[in-house]
Amino acid sequence: MTARFSALILLATLLALPANAKDKKKQTLPEYVLRATTVLVVVNPEAGEPLEQPMANATARDNVEKAVMEWGRLRPVMDGAESDLVIAIRTGSGKMVQPSIKGGPIDSRPGMGQSTDSSIRIGAQQGHPPPLSDPGMGVPQSGPRVTNEVGPSEDTFEVYRGGVAAPLDSPAVWRYIAKDCLRPPQVSAVDEFRKAIADAEKPQPPKKP
């Protein structure tokens, strides 16, 4: 009886493995992402600006904000305002190591104006924005400097929880890395995030007894 019982347990375990593996492949999003209505789009503090394209990250940030505005589900806010989510972007150059400019006010903006086919956005930064990561985690360096940056060769789009201290110090809740995914007209990173939310909101089929 003992050997037969053990065999039945082993068979049941093997039959359950494919279902478990399938569940693990399905990407889920936390409830706070599905309830979010506002988002802050920032340039990843670790990113430098390529010497050949010193405004690459700032341009990519604008592209993402416009795509989010056209989507209509999330409302982009200015630096210094509290938001439900934080999106950190970083452009890739196709190279693992490249000369870049880091530090200085190149990615800051005291004011801005954006327009899409259906809306216009004008804003100004309110006060000094809170740090996105704990400044004590790294060595502070003031002023712009040229360095050989080591980073991803493709564009990166990362989603973090907002409304918390140093949001970028926590793991990203969703990430998309692909070549030119921050470029218009499609801005495919925003499109993929929209699809991920739509999939997470689909009603789940009832579990079989």
C-alpha positions as CSV (number, residue, x, y, z in Angstrom):
1,M,0.0,0.0,0.0
2,T,2.8,2.3,0.8
3,A,4.6,1.9,-2.6
4,R,1.3,2.3,-4.4
5,F,0.5,5.5,-2.5
6,S,3.9,6.9,-3.2
7,A,3.5,6.2,-6.9
8,L,0.1,8.0,-7.0
9,I,1.7,11.0,-5.2
10,L,4.5,11.1,-7.8
11,L,2.0,10.9,-10.7
12,A,-0.1,13.7,-9.3
13,T,3.0,15.9,-8.9
14,L,4.2,15.2,-12.5
15,L,0.7,16.1,-13.9
16,A,0.7,19.3,-11.9
17,L,4.1,20.5,-13.2
18,P,3.0,21.8,-16.7
19,A,0.2,23.9,-15.1
20,N,2.5,25.4,-12.6
21,A,5.1,26.2,-15.3
22,K,2.5,27.9,-17.4
23,D,1.3,30.0,-14.5
24,K,4.9,31.2,-13.8
25,K,5.3,32.4,-17.4
26,K,2.2,34.6,-17.2
27,Q,3.2,38.2,-16.1
28,T,1.1,39.8,-13.4
29,L,0.9,43.4,-12.3
30,P,0.2,44.6,-8.7
31,E,-3.2,46.1,-8.0
32,Y,-1.6,49.6,-7.4
33,V,-0.5,49.6,-11.1
34,L,-4.0,48.9,-12.3
35,R,-5.4,51.6,-10.1
36,A,-2.8,54.3,-11.0
37,T,-4.0,57.5,-12.6
38,T,-0.8,59.6,-12.6
39,V,2.8,59.0,-13.6
40,L,6.1,60.8,-13.4
41,V,8.5,60.1,-16.3
42,V,12.2,60.7,-15.6
43,V,15.6,60.0,-17.0
44,N,17.3,57.2,-15.1
45,P,19.8,58.9,-12.8
46,E,22.4,56.3,-13.8
47,A,22.1,57.4,-17.5
48,G,24.6,59.7,-19.2
49,E,24.0,61.7,-22.3
50,P,25.9,60.5,-25.4
51,L,28.5,63.0,-26.6
52,E,27.1,62.7,-30.1
53,Q,23.5,63.2,-29.0
54,P,23.5,65.2,-25.7
55,M,19.7,65.5,-25.6
56,A,18.9,61.9,-26.4
57,N,17.4,61.0,-23.0
58,A,15.5,64.3,-22.6
59,T,14.0,63.7,-26.1
60,A,13.1,60.1,-25.2
61,R,11.4,61.4,-22.0
62,D,9.3,63.8,-24.1
63,N,8.4,61.0,-26.5
64,V,7.2,58.8,-23.7
65,E,5.2,61.5,-22.1
66,K,3.4,62.3,-25.3
67,A,2.7,58.7,-25.9
68,V,1.2,58.4,-22.4
69,M,-0.9,61.4,-23.0
70,E,-2.3,60.0,-26.2
71,W,-3.0,56.7,-24.4
72,G,-5.2,58.6,-22.0
73,R,-5.1,56.2,-19.1
74,L,-2.3,57.9,-17.1
75,R,-1.8,61.6,-16.6
76,P,1.9,62.7,-16.6
77,V,2.9,65.1,-13.8
78,M,5.9,67.4,-13.4
79,D,9.0,66.8,-11.3
80,G,8.3,67.5,-7.7
81,A,4.6,66.3,-7.8
82,E,3.5,63.1,-6.2
83,S,2.5,60.4,-8.7
84,D,1.1,56.9,-8.5
85,L,3.9,55.5,-10.8
86,V,7.4,56.5,-11.8
87,I,8.7,55.6,-15.3
88,A,12.5,55.7,-15.7
89,I,13.8,55.7,-19.2
90,R,17.3,55.3,-20.7
91,T,18.3,55.4,-24.3
92,G,20.7,52.9,-25.8
93,S,23.3,53.7,-28.3
94,G,24.0,50.2,-29.7
95,K,27.2,50.1,-27.7
96,M,28.0,48.6,-24.3
97,V,30.5,51.4,-23.6
98,Q,30.4,54.9,-24.9
99,P,31.7,58.4,-24.0
100,S,28.9,60.3,-22.1
101,I,28.2,63.4,-20.2
102,K,27.0,63.0,-16.6
103,G,25.9,65.5,-14.1
104,G,24.8,69.1,-14.5
105,P,21.3,70.4,-15.5
106,I,21.1,68.8,-19.0
107,D,18.1,66.7,-18.1
108,S,16.4,69.2,-15.8
109,R,13.5,71.4,-16.9
110,P,12.0,74.3,-14.9
111,G,9.1,74.5,-17.3
112,M,7.7,72.7,-20.3
113,G,5.0,72.6,-23.0
114,Q,3.7,69.6,-24.9
115,S,0.9,69.0,-27.4
116,T,-0.6,66.0,-29.1
117,D,-3.4,65.7,-31.6
118,S,-6.0,65.8,-28.7
119,S,-4.4,67.7,-25.8
120,I,-2.0,70.4,-24.7
121,R,0.2,70.1,-21.5
122,I,1.9,73.1,-19.9
123,G,3.6,73.0,-16.5
124,A,6.3,74.2,-14.3
125,Q,8.4,72.5,-11.7
126,Q,7.1,73.1,-8.1
127,G,10.1,73.5,-5.8
128,H,13.0,71.1,-5.6
129,P,12.0,67.6,-6.6
130,P,12.6,64.8,-4.0
131,P,15.5,62.4,-4.8
132,L,14.5,59.3,-6.8
133,S,17.1,57.2,-5.0
134,D,19.0,57.5,-1.7
135,P,21.9,59.9,-2.3
136,G,23.9,58.0,0.4
137,M,24.0,54.9,-1.8
138,G,26.6,56.4,-4.1
139,V,29.4,59.0,-4.2
140,P,28.0,62.4,-4.9
141,Q,29.7,64.3,-7.8
142,S,28.7,67.8,-8.7
143,G,28.9,69.4,-12.1
144,P,29.0,67.9,-15.6
145,R,31.8,65.5,-16.4
146,V,32.7,63.2,-19.4
147,T,33.0,59.5,-18.6
148,N,32.9,56.2,-20.4
149,E,29.5,54.9,-19.5
150,V,28.8,51.2,-19.3
151,G,25.1,50.4,-19.8
152,P,22.5,48.7,-21.9
153,S,22.9,49.0,-25.7
154,E,19.1,49.1,-26.2
155,D,16.5,51.5,-24.9
156,T,15.1,50.8,-21.4
157,F,11.7,51.5,-20.0
158,E,11.1,50.7,-16.3
159,V,8.0,51.2,-14.1
160,Y,8.3,51.8,-10.4
161,R,5.8,52.4,-7.6
162,G,5.3,56.1,-6.9
163,G,4.3,57.9,-3.7
164,V,7.2,56.3,-1.7
165,A,10.7,57.6,-0.7
166,A,13.5,56.9,-3.2
167,P,11.2,54.9,-5.6
168,L,14.1,53.9,-7.9
169,D,15.8,52.0,-5.1
170,S,13.1,49.3,-5.2
171,P,12.9,46.7,-7.9
172,A,11.1,47.7,-11.1
173,V,7.6,46.3,-11.2
174,W,7.7,46.1,-15.0
175,R,10.5,46.5,-17.5
176,Y,10.8,46.6,-21.3
177,I,14.2,46.7,-23.2
178,A,14.3,46.8,-27.0
179,K,16.0,48.7,-29.8
180,D,14.5,52.1,-30.4
181,C,11.5,51.4,-28.2
182,L,11.4,55.0,-27.0
183,R,11.3,56.5,-30.4
184,P,8.2,57.9,-32.2
185,P,5.9,57.4,-33.9
186,Q,5.0,54.2,-32.1
187,V,7.0,54.5,-28.9
188,S,6.6,50.7,-28.6
189,A,7.6,50.6,-24.9
190,V,4.4,52.5,-24.0
191,D,2.4,50.3,-26.3
192,E,3.8,47.1,-24.6
193,F,3.0,48.5,-21.2
194,R,-0.5,49.3,-22.3
195,K,-0.9,45.7,-23.5
196,A,0.5,44.4,-20.2
197,I,-2.2,46.3,-18.3
198,A,-4.9,45.2,-20.6
199,D,-3.9,41.5,-20.2
200,A,-3.8,41.9,-16.4
201,E,-7.3,43.3,-16.4
202,K,-8.8,40.4,-18.5
203,P,-11.2,38.3,-16.5
204,Q,-9.5,35.0,-15.5
205,P,-11.2,31.7,-16.4
206,P,-12.7,29.8,-13.4
207,K,-10.3,27.3,-12.0
208,K,-11.2,23.7,-12.6
209,P,-12.2,21.7,-9.6
